[in-house]
Amino acid sequence: MQIDWLTTFLAVVDHGGFHAASEATFRAQSRISAHVASLEREVGAVLLDRSARPVQLTDAGSAFVAHARRTVAALQQGKAAIQAVRGLVSGDIILGTYPSAAAAFVPRLLAEYRDAYPGVHLQLHETATVLLDELLEKGPVELALRPTKPATTRRDLTHRLLWRERMVVVHHPLHRLASCDGNLSLAELEGEGLILTGRSFEHDSEPFLMLMERGVSPVVTYVTNQPQTLVSLVRENLGVAVTNELAVRTSEHAGVMVRRLADETLHRDVGVFWREGMVWSSAARALFELLLITALPQGTQDLRV
């Protein structure tokens, strides 16, 4: 099995077709088709449904794609290790992020990056989600971890999904919701004074937008961008919080109750964002590739495959 077969297969999956993969990899479409056909003969199964538009993975392809990514990623990691030893990856880079990702994921990422690329000075810029867009567009941030909601208004930003996490409700043990069994319905939040994550009562508050989309009119009591502040407000029984699960996991949450919602469509998707047309430095490219293989926070769903 050749590594080119795997990278070509992944290019077709990621770009949605043979023609798009041809343009993205600067290879003839006939060569793309030949690589995929060779790979399918090697594994003994059809991996792509060519009749679908865009091209879709077959059941066998869905089972195989994660292994293909890990194989390619392992090879890239090996190459990166050699480059690091030879001093080929160097310079400065700034990674943007928001509080709960900064606590739950970024430390592990930074440690692995430091070990692999000791010649790079990686800085961290932690701020509110909506402020990351301007930092990406105008600099100095090259890559940023950001939830997909609220949606960016900058047309020149693109992203790659990394993980999905559930939204949860946090309330005081003596609150009336404590008597409700099981997962909580949205109807049970009607009329409650809510504590939300974000910077304002509307627009850039992700849970506010989610609730409005589902017909709930939130009564907002407090908004904070700091997970620990949110939990502390709930601990004083100042309201009921709706936030992402990692915000609670990374906070000291003794003295409060953390409840799941019955509506499983209430979730946060997180991606790595960058500016289209950006000239990628070797340090930025190495960081991006590491983002695709670093272990994700516990309890999240991997969206990188």
C-alpha positions as CSV (number, residue, x, y, z in Angstrom):
1,M,0.0,0.0,0.0
2,Q,1.4,3.4,-1.0
3,I,1.0,6.5,1.1
4,D,0.0,8.5,-2.0
5,W,-3.1,6.2,-2.3
6,L,-4.1,7.2,1.2
7,T,-3.5,11.0,0.8
8,T,-5.4,10.9,-2.6
9,F,-8.3,9.0,-1.0
10,L,-8.5,11.6,1.9
11,A,-8.3,14.5,-0.6
12,V,-11.4,13.1,-2.4
13,V,-13.2,12.7,0.9
14,D,-12.3,16.2,2.2
15,H,-13.0,18.0,-1.1
16,G,-16.1,16.1,-2.0
17,G,-15.1,14.6,-5.4
18,F,-12.5,13.5,-7.8
19,H,-12.3,16.8,-9.8
20,A,-12.1,18.9,-6.7
21,A,-9.4,16.6,-5.3
22,S,-7.5,16.9,-8.6
23,E,-7.5,20.7,-8.4
24,A,-6.6,20.8,-4.7
25,T,-3.6,18.4,-5.1
26,F,-2.5,19.6,-8.6
27,R,-2.8,16.1,-10.0
28,A,-4.6,14.9,-13.1
29,Q,-8.0,13.5,-12.4
30,S,-7.1,10.2,-14.0
31,R,-4.3,9.8,-11.5
32,I,-6.7,10.5,-8.6
33,S,-9.0,7.8,-9.9
34,A,-6.1,5.4,-10.4
35,H,-4.9,5.9,-6.8
36,V,-8.3,5.3,-5.3
37,A,-8.9,2.3,-7.5
38,S,-5.5,0.8,-6.4
39,L,-6.3,1.4,-2.8
40,E,-9.7,-0.3,-3.1
41,R,-8.1,-3.3,-4.7
42,E,-5.5,-3.4,-1.9
43,V,-8.2,-3.3,0.9
44,G,-10.7,-5.5,-1.1
45,A,-13.6,-3.1,-0.8
46,V,-15.3,-0.2,-2.5
47,L,-14.6,2.9,-0.3
48,L,-16.4,5.6,-2.2
49,D,-19.9,5.9,-3.7
50,R,-19.1,7.6,-7.0
51,S,-22.8,7.9,-8.0
52,A,-23.4,10.4,-5.1
53,R,-23.0,14.1,-5.5
54,P,-20.8,15.0,-3.7
55,V,-19.0,11.7,-3.5
56,Q,-19.9,9.8,-0.3
57,L,-18.1,7.2,1.8
58,T,-19.5,3.7,1.6
59,D,-19.9,1.7,4.9
60,A,-16.4,0.3,4.2
61,G,-15.0,3.7,3.5
62,S,-16.5,5.1,6.7
63,A,-14.8,2.3,8.7
64,F,-11.5,2.8,6.9
65,V,-11.2,6.7,6.8
66,A,-10.1,7.2,10.4
67,H,-7.4,4.6,10.0
68,A,-6.2,6.3,6.9
69,R,-6.0,9.7,8.7
70,R,-4.1,8.2,11.6
71,T,-1.6,6.6,9.2
72,V,-1.0,9.8,7.2
73,A,-0.8,11.8,10.5
74,A,1.7,9.4,11.9
75,L,3.9,9.8,8.9
76,Q,3.6,13.6,9.0
77,Q,4.5,13.4,12.7
78,G,7.6,11.4,11.9
79,K,8.6,13.9,9.2
80,A,8.0,16.8,11.6
81,A,10.2,15.1,14.2
82,I,13.0,14.9,11.7
83,Q,12.5,18.6,10.7
84,A,12.6,19.6,14.3
85,V,15.9,17.8,14.9
86,R,17.3,19.5,11.8
87,G,15.9,22.8,12.9
88,L,13.7,23.3,9.9
89,V,10.6,24.4,11.8
90,S,11.3,27.7,13.6
91,G,9.9,31.2,14.2
92,D,7.0,32.7,16.1
93,I,3.3,31.9,16.0
94,I,0.3,33.1,18.0
95,L,-2.7,30.8,18.7
96,G,-6.0,32.4,19.5
97,T,-8.5,30.6,21.8
98,Y,-11.4,31.1,24.2
99,P,-11.5,30.2,27.9
100,S,-12.9,26.7,28.1
101,A,-10.8,25.4,25.2
102,A,-7.8,27.1,26.7
103,A,-8.3,25.1,29.9
104,A,-9.4,21.8,28.6
105,F,-7.3,21.3,25.4
106,V,-4.7,23.9,24.8
107,P,-2.2,22.9,27.6
108,R,-1.8,19.4,26.1
109,L,-1.4,20.9,22.6
110,L,1.2,23.4,23.7
111,A,3.2,20.7,25.5
112,E,3.3,18.4,22.5
113,Y,4.1,21.3,20.2
114,R,7.0,22.4,22.4
115,D,8.4,18.9,22.5
116,A,8.1,18.5,18.7
117,Y,9.3,22.0,17.7
118,P,11.6,23.4,20.3
119,G,12.7,26.1,17.9
120,V,9.3,27.7,17.7
121,H,8.1,30.4,20.1
122,L,4.3,29.7,20.4
123,Q,2.3,32.4,22.1
124,L,-1.3,32.1,23.4
125,H,-3.9,34.8,23.0
126,E,-7.1,34.0,25.0
127,T,-10.2,36.2,24.5
128,A,-13.9,36.1,23.8
129,T,-15.0,34.1,20.8
130,V,-16.2,37.1,18.7
131,L,-13.0,39.0,19.3
132,L,-11.0,36.2,17.7
133,D,-12.3,37.0,14.2
134,E,-10.7,40.5,14.1
135,L,-7.4,39.1,15.4
136,L,-7.4,36.5,12.6
137,E,-8.3,38.9,9.9
138,K,-5.9,41.7,10.8
139,G,-3.3,39.8,12.8
140,P,-1.3,38.9,14.7
141,V,-3.2,35.6,15.3
142,E,-2.6,33.0,12.5
143,L,-4.8,30.1,13.9
144,A,-7.6,30.2,16.4
145,L,-9.8,27.7,18.2
146,R,-13.3,28.9,18.0
147,P,-16.9,27.6,18.3
148,T,-18.8,27.8,15.0
149,K,-21.6,29.8,16.8
150,P,-22.1,32.7,16.8
151,A,-21.2,32.5,13.1
152,T,-18.3,34.6,11.9
153,T,-19.3,37.7,9.9
154,R,-15.9,37.8,8.2
155,R,-16.1,36.4,4.7
156,D,-12.4,35.6,4.4
157,L,-12.3,33.2,7.3
158,T,-12.5,29.4,6.9
159,H,-12.2,26.5,9.3
160,R,-11.8,22.8,9.9
161,L,-14.0,21.1,12.5
162,L,-12.3,19.5,15.5
163,W,-14.9,18.4,18.1
164,R,-18.5,18.5,19.3
165,E,-19.6,18.9,22.9
166,R,-23.0,19.0,24.6
167,M,-24.6,22.0,26.1
168,V,-25.6,21.6,29.8
169,V,-27.7,23.2,32.5
170,V,-26.2,24.2,35.8
171,H,-28.4,24.9,38.8
172,H,-28.4,25.2,42.6
173,P,-29.2,21.9,44.5
174,L,-32.2,23.7,46.1
175,H,-33.6,25.0,42.9
176,R,-36.9,23.7,41.7
177,L,-35.2,21.9,38.8
178,A,-33.6,19.6,41.2
179,S,-36.9,17.8,41.6
180,C,-37.1,17.1,37.8
181,D,-36.0,13.6,36.9
182,G,-33.7,12.8,34.0
183,N,-32.6,15.2,31.3
184,L,-34.2,18.6,31.3
185,S,-36.5,19.8,28.5
186,L,-36.3,23.3,27.1
187,A,-39.8,24.0,28.3
188,E,-38.6,23.6,31.9
189,L,-36.3,26.6,31.4
190,E,-39.1,29.0,30.3
191,G,-39.3,32.0,32.6
192,E,-36.0,31.1,34.5
193,G,-33.4,33.8,35.0
194,L,-30.6,32.5,32.9
195,I,-26.8,32.9,33.3
196,L,-25.2,32.5,29.9
197,T,-21.7,32.4,28.4
198,G,-20.8,35.3,26.1
199,R,-20.0,39.0,26.2
200,S,-23.5,40.5,25.9
201,F,-27.2,39.6,26.3
202,E,-27.6,39.0,22.6
203,H,-25.7,38.5,19.3
204,D,-22.5,37.0,20.6
205,S,-24.0,34.8,23.3
206,E,-24.1,31.3,21.8
207,P,-26.7,29.7,24.2
208,F,-28.9,32.7,23.7
209,L,-29.0,32.2,20.0
210,M,-29.5,28.4,20.4
211,L,-32.5,28.9,22.7
212,M,-34.1,31.5,20.4
213,E,-33.7,29.2,17.4
214,R,-35.8,26.6,19.3
215,G,-38.6,28.9,20.3
216,V,-37.4,29.6,23.9
217,S,-37.4,33.3,24.9
218,P,-34.5,33.5,27.4
219,V,-34.8,35.8,30.4
220,V,-31.2,36.7,30.8
221,T,-29.9,37.6,34.3
222,Y,-26.1,37.6,33.8
223,V,-23.7,37.0,31.0
224,T,-20.0,36.2,31.6
225,N,-17.1,35.0,29.5
226,Q,-15.4,33.2,32.4
227,P,-16.6,29.6,33.2
228,Q,-15.6,29.8,36.9
229,T,-17.6,33.1,37.3
230,L,-20.6,31.4,35.7
231,V,-20.5,28.4,38.2
232,S,-19.9,30.8,41.1
233,L,-23.0,32.8,40.2
234,V,-25.1,29.5,40.1
235,R,-23.5,28.4,43.5
236,E,-25.1,31.6,45.0
237,N,-28.4,30.6,43.5
238,L,-28.5,33.8,41.3
239,G,-29.8,32.0,38.3
240,V,-29.7,28.9,36.1
241,A,-26.8,28.6,33.7
242,V,-26.8,27.2,30.1
243,T,-23.3,26.6,28.9
244,N,-21.0,24.2,27.1
245,E,-19.9,21.0,29.0
246,L,-16.2,21.8,28.9
247,A,-16.8,25.1,30.7
248,V,-18.1,23.2,33.6
249,R,-15.6,20.4,33.5
250,T,-12.7,22.9,33.7
251,S,-14.3,24.7,36.6
252,E,-14.6,23.9,40.3
253,H,-18.2,22.9,40.3
254,A,-18.8,21.5,43.8
255,G,-22.0,22.8,45.3
256,V,-24.0,22.9,42.0
257,M,-25.8,20.4,39.9
258,V,-24.9,19.8,36.2
259,R,-27.7,18.4,34.1
260,R,-28.0,17.3,30.5
261,L,-30.7,18.6,28.1
262,A,-33.2,16.2,26.5
263,D,-32.6,18.1,23.2
264,E,-29.4,16.5,21.9
265,T,-29.2,19.0,19.0
266,L,-28.1,21.6,21.6
267,H,-24.3,21.2,21.2
268,R,-21.2,23.3,20.5
269,D,-19.0,22.5,17.4
270,V,-15.5,23.8,17.7
271,G,-13.0,24.2,14.9
272,V,-9.6,25.7,14.0
273,F,-10.1,28.9,12.0
274,W,-7.7,30.8,9.7
275,R,-7.7,33.5,7.1
276,E,-8.2,32.4,3.5
277,G,-5.2,33.2,1.4
278,M,-2.9,33.2,4.4
279,V,0.7,32.4,3.6
280,W,1.4,29.5,5.9
281,S,4.6,29.6,7.8
282,S,6.2,26.3,8.6
283,A,5.4,26.9,12.3
284,A,1.7,27.4,11.5
285,R,1.5,24.4,9.2
286,A,3.1,22.2,11.9
287,L,0.6,23.5,14.5
288,F,-2.3,22.8,12.2
289,E,-1.2,19.2,11.6
290,L,-0.7,18.7,15.3
291,L,-4.3,19.9,15.9
292,L,-5.5,17.0,13.7
293,I,-3.9,14.3,15.8
294,T,-3.7,15.6,19.4
295,A,-6.1,13.8,21.8
296,L,-9.3,15.8,22.3
297,P,-10.9,16.7,25.7
298,Q,-12.7,13.9,27.4
299,G,-16.4,13.6,26.6
300,T,-16.2,15.3,23.2
301,Q,-17.0,13.9,19.8
302,D,-14.2,13.8,17.3
303,L,-15.2,15.7,14.1
304,R,-11.8,15.4,12.4
305,V,-12.6,12.3,10.5
